[in-house]
Amino acid sequence: MVDTANALSSLYSEKSYTKTIVLTGALTPAIFKKSDAMFNLGAALTAVQTMKPGIYIAMSGQVFSFDAVKKDREGQRFVAV
């Protein structure tokens, strides 16, 4: 997801951002009862409506700027850098 956000950022410079793009996902697919998919989708929808133009990642109730986040594979979460 971080790689995708970085690829999107290469399409235009920060000064020319006119859209708010929020990427999200889930550790467990939405069909499972304990999935975080719907929660993450809600966070992404909120972020896309309230954040200034730019590229973000919404996971686990947090919204990260694409260039200030990394995936912690051991902890199975995204963390700010």
MIMAR-10299 format. One record per atom (N, C-alpha, C, O): residue number from 1; residue in one letter; atom name; x, y, z. Coordinates in steps of 0.02 Angstrom, whole numbers, plus 50000, padded with zeros to 5 digits. Example, Ala and Ser with C-alpha at 12.3 -4.5 7.8 and 13.67 -1.06 7.14 Angstrom:
BEGIN
+-----+------+------+-------+-------+-------+
| seq | type | atom |    px |    py |    pz |
+-----+------+------+-------+-------+-------+
|   1 |    A |    N | 50660 | 49716 | 50390 |
|   1 |    A |   CA | 50615 | 49775 | 50390 |
|   1 |    A |    C | 50660 | 49835 | 50390 |
|   1 |    A |    O | 50712 | 49834 | 50423 |
|   2 |    S |    N | 50642 | 49888 | 50354 |
|   2 |    S |   CA | 50684 | 49947 | 50357 |
|   2 |    S |    C | 50645 | 50002 | 50394 |
|   2 |    S |    O | 50670 | 50057 | 50402 |
+-----+------+------+-------+-------+-------+
//
This chain:
BEGIN
+-----+------+------+-------+-------+-------+
| seq | type | atom |    px |    py |    pz |
+-----+------+------+-------+-------+-------+
|   1 |    M |    N | 50041 | 49941 | 50000 |
|   1 |    M |   CA | 50000 | 50000 | 50000 |
|   1 |    M |    C | 50044 | 50063 | 50000 |
|   1 |    M |    O | 50028 | 50112 | 49966 |
|   2 |    V |    N | 50097 | 50061 | 50038 |
|   2 |    V |   CA | 50144 | 50118 | 50039 |
|   2 |    V |    C | 50175 | 50128 | 49970 |
|   2 |    V |    O | 50183 | 50184 | 49947 |
|   3 |    D |    N | 50193 | 50072 | 49938 |
|   3 |    D |   CA | 50222 | 50076 | 49871 |
|   3 |    D |    C | 50172 | 50106 | 49821 |
|   3 |    D |    O | 50190 | 50146 | 49778 |
|   4 |    T |    N | 50109 | 50086 | 49827 |
|   4 |    T |   CA | 50057 | 50114 | 49783 |
|   4 |    T |    C | 50049 | 50188 | 49794 |
|   4 |    T |    O | 50043 | 50226 | 49746 |
|   5 |    A |    N | 50048 | 50209 | 49856 |
|   5 |    A |   CA | 50042 | 50281 | 49872 |
|   5 |    A |    C | 50101 | 50320 | 49844 |
|   5 |    A |    O | 50092 | 50375 | 49818 |
|   6 |    N |    N | 50161 | 50292 | 49850 |
|   6 |    N |   CA | 50220 | 50325 | 49822 |
|   6 |    N |    C | 50215 | 50330 | 49747 |
|   6 |    N |    O | 50235 | 50381 | 49718 |
|   7 |    A |    N | 50190 | 50278 | 49714 |
|   7 |    A |   CA | 50182 | 50280 | 49641 |
|   7 |    A |    C | 50132 | 50334 | 49622 |
|   7 |    A |    O | 50143 | 50370 | 49573 |
|   8 |    L |    N | 50077 | 50340 | 49658 |
|   8 |    L |   CA | 50028 | 50392 | 49645 |
|   8 |    L |    C | 50059 | 50462 | 49653 |
|   8 |    L |    O | 50044 | 50507 | 49615 |
|   9 |    S |    N | 50101 | 50469 | 49704 |
|   9 |    S |   CA | 50130 | 50534 | 49717 |
|   9 |    S |    C | 50177 | 50557 | 49661 |
|   9 |    S |    O | 50187 | 50617 | 49651 |
|  10 |    S |    N | 50204 | 50509 | 49625 |
|  10 |    S |   CA | 50249 | 50527 | 49570 |
|  10 |    S |    C | 50212 | 50556 | 49510 |
|  10 |    S |    O | 50243 | 50583 | 49464 |
|  11 |    L |    N | 50146 | 50551 | 49511 |
|  11 |    L |   CA | 50107 | 50577 | 49455 |
|  11 |    L |    C | 50101 | 50653 | 49456 |
|  11 |    L |    O | 50091 | 50684 | 49404 |
|  12 |    Y |    N | 50109 | 50683 | 49514 |
|  12 |    Y |   CA | 50107 | 50756 | 49519 |
|  12 |    Y |    C | 50142 | 50779 | 49582 |
|  12 |    Y |    O | 50148 | 50741 | 49631 |
|  13 |    S |    N | 50163 | 50841 | 49581 |
|  13 |    S |   CA | 50200 | 50867 | 49638 |
|  13 |    S |    C | 50152 | 50887 | 49694 |
|  13 |    S |    O | 50093 | 50899 | 49682 |
|  14 |    E |    N | 50178 | 50891 | 49755 |
|  14 |    E |   CA | 50137 | 50909 | 49813 |
|  14 |    E |    C | 50102 | 50976 | 49803 |
|  14 |    E |    O | 50046 | 50986 | 49826 |
|  15 |    K |    N | 50135 | 51022 | 49770 |
|  15 |    K |   CA | 50106 | 51088 | 49761 |
|  15 |    K |    C | 50047 | 51087 | 49713 |
|  15 |    K |    O | 50007 | 51134 | 49712 |
|  16 |    S |    N | 50042 | 51035 | 49672 |
|  16 |    S |   CA | 49987 | 51033 | 49624 |
|  16 |    S |    C | 49932 | 50985 | 49644 |
|  16 |    S |    O | 49888 | 50969 | 49604 |
|  17 |    Y |    N | 49932 | 50962 | 49707 |
|  17 |    Y |   CA | 49879 | 50917 | 49730 |
|  17 |    Y |    C | 49812 | 50953 | 49725 |
|  17 |    Y |    O | 49804 | 51008 | 49752 |
|  18 |    T |    N | 49765 | 50923 | 49691 |
|  18 |    T |   CA | 49697 | 50951 | 49687 |
|  18 |    T |    C | 49646 | 50901 | 49713 |
|  18 |    T |    O | 49588 | 50919 | 49722 |
|  19 |    K |    N | 49667 | 50840 | 49725 |
|  19 |    K |   CA | 49622 | 50788 | 49749 |
|  19 |    K |    C | 49648 | 50759 | 49815 |
|  19 |    K |    O | 49707 | 50763 | 49830 |
|  20 |    T |    N | 49602 | 50731 | 49853 |
|  20 |    T |   CA | 49620 | 50694 | 49913 |
|  20 |    T |    C | 49612 | 50620 | 49898 |
|  20 |    T |    O | 49557 | 50598 | 49882 |
|  21 |    I |    N | 49666 | 50583 | 49902 |
|  21 |    I |   CA | 49666 | 50511 | 49888 |
|  21 |    I |    C | 49681 | 50475 | 49953 |
|  21 |    I |    O | 49731 | 50489 | 49986 |
|  22 |    V |    N | 49638 | 50428 | 49971 |
|  22 |    V |   CA | 49648 | 50390 | 50032 |
|  22 |    V |    C | 49646 | 50315 | 50015 |
|  22 |    V |    O | 49596 | 50290 | 49990 |
|  23 |    L |    N | 49701 | 50281 | 50028 |
|  23 |    L |   CA | 49704 | 50209 | 50018 |
|  23 |    L |    C | 49689 | 50174 | 50083 |
|  23 |    L |    O | 49707 | 50198 | 50137 |
|  24 |    T |    N | 49655 | 50117 | 50079 |
|  24 |    T |   CA | 49641 | 50078 | 50139 |
|  24 |    T |    C | 49638 | 50005 | 50121 |
|  24 |    T |    O | 49638 | 49987 | 50063 |
|  25 |    G |    N | 49635 | 49963 | 50171 |
|  25 |    G |   CA | 49631 | 49891 | 50161 |
|  25 |    G |    C | 49611 | 49859 | 50226 |
|  25 |    G |    O | 49585 | 49892 | 50272 |
|  26 |    A |    N | 49623 | 49794 | 50230 |
|  26 |    A |   CA | 49605 | 49758 | 50291 |
|  26 |    A |    C | 49653 | 49699 | 50300 |
|  26 |    A |    O | 49675 | 49669 | 50251 |
|  27 |    L |    N | 49668 | 49683 | 50361 |
|  27 |    L |   CA | 49709 | 49626 | 50376 |
|  27 |    L |    C | 49671 | 49562 | 50362 |
|  27 |    L |    O | 49699 | 49512 | 50338 |
|  28 |    T |    N | 49606 | 49563 | 50377 |
|  28 |    T |   CA | 49562 | 49505 | 50366 |
|  28 |    T |    C | 49507 | 49526 | 50317 |
|  28 |    T |    O | 49479 | 49580 | 50324 |
|  29 |    P |    N | 49491 | 49484 | 50268 |
|  29 |    P |   CA | 49438 | 49501 | 50220 |
|  29 |    P |    C | 49372 | 49518 | 50254 |
|  29 |    P |    O | 49357 | 49493 | 50308 |
|  30 |    A |    N | 49333 | 49560 | 50221 |
|  30 |    A |   CA | 49270 | 49584 | 50249 |
|  30 |    A |    C | 49219 | 49529 | 50263 |
|  30 |    A |    O | 49173 | 49539 | 50303 |
|  31 |    I |    N | 49225 | 49472 | 50230 |
|  31 |    I |   CA | 49175 | 49419 | 50241 |
|  31 |    I |    C | 49182 | 49386 | 50309 |
|  31 |    I |    O | 49136 | 49350 | 50331 |
|  32 |    F |    N | 49238 | 49397 | 50343 |
|  32 |    F |   CA | 49248 | 49367 | 50408 |
|  32 |    F |    C | 49221 | 49413 | 50463 |
|  32 |    F |    O | 49225 | 49474 | 50458 |
|  33 |    K |    N | 49193 | 49384 | 50515 |
|  33 |    K |   CA | 49161 | 49422 | 50569 |
|  33 |    K |    C | 49209 | 49470 | 50604 |
|  33 |    K |    O | 49189 | 49526 | 50621 |
|  34 |    K |    N | 49271 | 49451 | 50614 |
|  34 |    K |   CA | 49318 | 49493 | 50651 |
|  34 |    K |    C | 49361 | 49536 | 50605 |
|  34 |    K |    O | 49416 | 49557 | 50624 |
|  35 |    S |    N | 49337 | 49549 | 50545 |
|  35 |    S |   CA | 49375 | 49590 | 50498 |
|  35 |    S |    C | 49375 | 49664 | 50518 |
|  35 |    S |    O | 49327 | 49688 | 50548 |
|  36 |    D |    N | 49429 | 49697 | 50502 |
|  36 |    D |   CA | 49434 | 49769 | 50514 |
|  36 |    D |    C | 49416 | 49809 | 50451 |
|  36 |    D |    O | 49425 | 49870 | 50448 |
|  37 |    A |    N | 49391 | 49774 | 50400 |
|  37 |    A |   CA | 49378 | 49806 | 50336 |
|  37 |    A |    C | 49328 | 49863 | 50340 |
|  37 |    A |    O | 49342 | 49918 | 50314 |
|  38 |    M |    N | 49271 | 49853 | 50371 |
|  38 |    M |   CA | 49220 | 49905 | 50373 |
|  38 |    M |    C | 49242 | 49965 | 50415 |
|  38 |    M |    O | 49227 | 50022 | 50399 |
|  39 |    F |    N | 49278 | 49952 | 50469 |
|  39 |    F |   CA | 49305 | 50006 | 50510 |
|  39 |    F |    C | 49354 | 50048 | 50470 |
|  39 |    F |    O | 49352 | 50110 | 50472 |
|  40 |    N |    N | 49398 | 50014 | 50433 |
|  40 |    N |   CA | 49448 | 50050 | 50393 |
|  40 |    N |    C | 49415 | 50088 | 50336 |
|  40 |    N |    O | 49437 | 50143 | 50319 |
|  41 |    L |    N | 49363 | 50059 | 50307 |
|  41 |    L |   CA | 49327 | 50094 | 50254 |
|  41 |    L |    C | 49294 | 50158 | 50281 |
|  41 |    L |    O | 49296 | 50209 | 50248 |
|  42 |    G |    N | 49265 | 50153 | 50340 |
|  42 |    G |   CA | 49236 | 50212 | 50372 |
|  42 |    G |    C | 49288 | 50266 | 50385 |
|  42 |    G |    O | 49275 | 50326 | 50374 |
|  43 |    A |    N | 49346 | 50246 | 50408 |
|  43 |    A |   CA | 49401 | 50294 | 50421 |
|  43 |    A |    C | 49422 | 50327 | 50355 |
|  43 |    A |    O | 49436 | 50387 | 50353 |
|  44 |    A |    N | 49426 | 50288 | 50302 |
|  44 |    A |   CA | 49447 | 50314 | 50237 |
|  44 |    A |    C | 49395 | 50364 | 50210 |
|  44 |    A |    O | 49413 | 50416 | 50183 |
|  45 |    L |    N | 49332 | 50347 | 50217 |
|  45 |    L |   CA | 49279 | 50392 | 50193 |
|  45 |    L |    C | 49279 | 50458 | 50232 |
|  45 |    L |    O | 49269 | 50511 | 50203 |
|  46 |    T |    N | 49290 | 50454 | 50296 |
|  46 |    T |   CA | 49296 | 50515 | 50337 |
|  46 |    T |    C | 49356 | 50556 | 50316 |
|  46 |    T |    O | 49351 | 50617 | 50308 |
|  47 |    A |    N | 49412 | 50523 | 50307 |
|  47 |    A |   CA | 49474 | 50558 | 50288 |
|  47 |    A |    C | 49468 | 50592 | 50220 |
|  47 |    A |    O | 49490 | 50649 | 50212 |
|  48 |    V |    N | 49438 | 50558 | 50172 |
|  48 |    V |   CA | 49434 | 50587 | 50105 |
|  48 |    V |    C | 49390 | 50650 | 50105 |
|  48 |    V |    O | 49397 | 50693 | 50061 |
|  49 |    Q |    N | 49345 | 50655 | 50152 |
|  49 |    Q |   CA | 49300 | 50713 | 50157 |
|  49 |    Q |    C | 49329 | 50770 | 50199 |
|  49 |    Q |    O | 49307 | 50827 | 50194 |
|  50 |    T |    N | 49378 | 50755 | 50241 |
|  50 |    T |   CA | 49402 | 50805 | 50289 |
|  50 |    T |    C | 49475 | 50826 | 50281 |
|  50 |    T |    O | 49494 | 50879 | 50303 |
|  51 |    M |    N | 49515 | 50784 | 50249 |
|  51 |    M |   CA | 49586 | 50800 | 50243 |
|  51 |    M |    C | 49598 | 50847 | 50184 |
|  51 |    M |    O | 49560 | 50847 | 50136 |
|  52 |    K |    N | 49652 | 50886 | 50189 |
|  52 |    K |   CA | 49670 | 50930 | 50134 |
|  52 |    K |    C | 49694 | 50887 | 50075 |
|  52 |    K |    O | 49712 | 50829 | 50086 |
|  53 |    P |    N | 49695 | 50914 | 50015 |
|  53 |    P |   CA | 49718 | 50875 | 49958 |
|  53 |    P |    C | 49787 | 50844 | 49970 |
|  53 |    P |    O | 49832 | 50876 | 49996 |
|  54 |    G |    N | 49794 | 50781 | 49951 |
|  54 |    G |   CA | 49856 | 50744 | 49961 |
|  54 |    G |    C | 49842 | 50670 | 49957 |
|  54 |    G |    O | 49787 | 50649 | 49937 |
|  55 |    I |    N | 49891 | 50630 | 49975 |
|  55 |    I |   CA | 49885 | 50557 | 49972 |
|  55 |    I |    C | 49895 | 50529 | 50042 |
|  55 |    I |    O | 49944 | 50544 | 50075 |
|  56 |    Y |    N | 49848 | 50488 | 50063 |
|  56 |    Y |   CA | 49847 | 50462 | 50131 |
|  56 |    Y |    C | 49834 | 50387 | 50132 |
|  56 |    Y |    O | 49810 | 50358 | 50084 |
|  57 |    I |    N | 49849 | 50357 | 50189 |
|  57 |    I |   CA | 49833 | 50287 | 50203 |
|  57 |    I |    C | 49793 | 50286 | 50268 |
|  57 |    I |    O | 49816 | 50312 | 50319 |
|  58 |    A |    N | 49734 | 50255 | 50266 |
|  58 |    A |   CA | 49691 | 50249 | 50326 |
|  58 |    A |    C | 49689 | 50177 | 50347 |
|  58 |    A |    O | 49664 | 50134 | 50311 |
|  59 |    M |    N | 49715 | 50163 | 50407 |
|  59 |    M |   CA | 49715 | 50095 | 50434 |
|  59 |    M |    C | 49709 | 50099 | 50510 |
|  59 |    M |    O | 49739 | 50142 | 50542 |
|  60 |    S |    N | 49669 | 50054 | 50538 |
|  60 |    S |   CA | 49662 | 50047 | 50611 |
|  60 |    S |    C | 49645 | 50112 | 50647 |
|  60 |    S |    O | 49670 | 50126 | 50701 |
|  61 |    G |    N | 49601 | 50151 | 50617 |
|  61 |    G |   CA | 49579 | 50213 | 50648 |
|  61 |    G |    C | 49627 | 50271 | 50644 |
|  61 |    G |    O | 49617 | 50322 | 50676 |
|  62 |    Q |    N | 49680 | 50262 | 50605 |
|  62 |    Q |   CA | 49730 | 50316 | 50598 |
|  62 |    Q |    C | 49735 | 50334 | 50524 |
|  62 |    Q |    O | 49725 | 50292 | 50480 |
|  63 |    V |    N | 49751 | 50397 | 50511 |
|  63 |    V |   CA | 49762 | 50420 | 50443 |
|  63 |    V |    C | 49834 | 50446 | 50439 |
|  63 |    V |    O | 49854 | 50490 | 50477 |
|  64 |    F |    N | 49872 | 50417 | 50393 |
|  64 |    F |   CA | 49942 | 50433 | 50385 |
|  64 |    F |    C | 49954 | 50467 | 50318 |
|  64 |    F |    O | 49923 | 50448 | 50268 |
|  65 |    S |    N | 49998 | 50516 | 50317 |
|  65 |    S |   CA | 50021 | 50543 | 50254 |
|  65 |    S |    C | 50063 | 50488 | 50220 |
|  65 |    S |    O | 50099 | 50452 | 50254 |
|  66 |    F |    N | 50057 | 50482 | 50154 |
|  66 |    F |   CA | 50091 | 50427 | 50119 |
|  66 |    F |    C | 50166 | 50426 | 50130 |
|  66 |    F |    O | 50197 | 50373 | 50127 |
|  67 |    D |    N | 50195 | 50483 | 50143 |
|  67 |    D |   CA | 50268 | 50487 | 50149 |
|  67 |    D |    C | 50292 | 50485 | 50222 |
|  67 |    D |    O | 50350 | 50499 | 50237 |
|  68 |    A |    N | 50246 | 50469 | 50267 |
|  68 |    A |   CA | 50264 | 50467 | 50339 |
|  68 |    A |    C | 50237 | 50404 | 50372 |
|  68 |    A |    O | 50217 | 50405 | 50430 |
|  69 |    V |    N | 50236 | 50349 | 50334 |
|  69 |    V |   CA | 50209 | 50287 | 50360 |
|  69 |    V |    C | 50249 | 50228 | 50332 |
|  69 |    V |    O | 50276 | 50231 | 50277 |
|  70 |    K |    N | 50251 | 50175 | 50371 |
|  70 |    K |   CA | 50281 | 50113 | 50347 |
|  70 |    K |    C | 50241 | 50055 | 50377 |
|  70 |    K |    O | 50208 | 50062 | 50428 |
|  71 |    K |    N | 50246 | 49997 | 50344 |
|  71 |    K |   CA | 50212 | 49938 | 50370 |
|  71 |    K |    C | 50258 | 49902 | 50417 |
|  71 |    K |    O | 50314 | 49884 | 50399 |
|  72 |    D |    N | 50235 | 49890 | 50477 |
|  72 |    D |   CA | 50270 | 49850 | 50527 |
|  72 |    D |    C | 50246 | 49778 | 50518 |
|  72 |    D |    O | 50193 | 49760 | 50544 |
|  73 |    R |    N | 50283 | 49739 | 50481 |
|  73 |    R |   CA | 50262 | 49671 | 50465 |
|  73 |    R |    C | 50257 | 49626 | 50527 |
|  73 |    R |    O | 50211 | 49585 | 50531 |
|  74 |    E |    N | 50302 | 49634 | 50573 |
|  74 |    E |   CA | 50299 | 49594 | 50635 |
|  74 |    E |    C | 50237 | 49610 | 50675 |
|  74 |    E |    O | 50203 | 49565 | 50701 |
|  75 |    G |    N | 50222 | 49675 | 50682 |
|  75 |    G |   CA | 50165 | 49696 | 50721 |
|  75 |    G |    C | 50099 | 49694 | 50682 |
|  75 |    G |    O | 50046 | 49705 | 50710 |
|  76 |    Q |    N | 50104 | 49680 | 50617 |
|  76 |    Q |   CA | 50046 | 49677 | 50572 |
|  76 |    Q |    C | 50005 | 49740 | 50576 |
|  76 |    Q |    O | 49944 | 49738 | 50585 |
|  77 |    R |    N | 50040 | 49798 | 50567 |
|  77 |    R |   CA | 50005 | 49862 | 50569 |
|  77 |    R |    C | 50047 | 49914 | 50533 |
|  77 |    R |    O | 50104 | 49902 | 50516 |
|  78 |    F |    N | 50017 | 49972 | 50521 |
|  78 |    F |   CA | 50053 | 50028 | 50492 |
|  78 |    F |    C | 50072 | 50075 | 50548 |
|  78 |    F |    O | 50034 | 50085 | 50595 |
|  79 |    V |    N | 50132 | 50104 | 50544 |
|  79 |    V |   CA | 50157 | 50148 | 50596 |
|  79 |    V |    C | 50186 | 50212 | 50564 |
|  79 |    V |    O | 50212 | 50210 | 50508 |
|  80 |    A |    N | 50181 | 50266 | 50600 |
|  80 |    A |   CA | 50210 | 50329 | 50577 |
|  80 |    A |    C | 50285 | 50326 | 50581 |
|  80 |    A |    O | 50314 | 50295 | 50626 |
|  81 |    V |    N | 50318 | 50360 | 50534 |
|  81 |    V |   CA | 50391 | 50364 | 50535 |
|  81 |    V |    C | 50413 | 50435 | 50543 |
|  81 |    V |    O | 50473 | 50449 | 50545 |
+-----+------+------+-------+-------+-------+
//
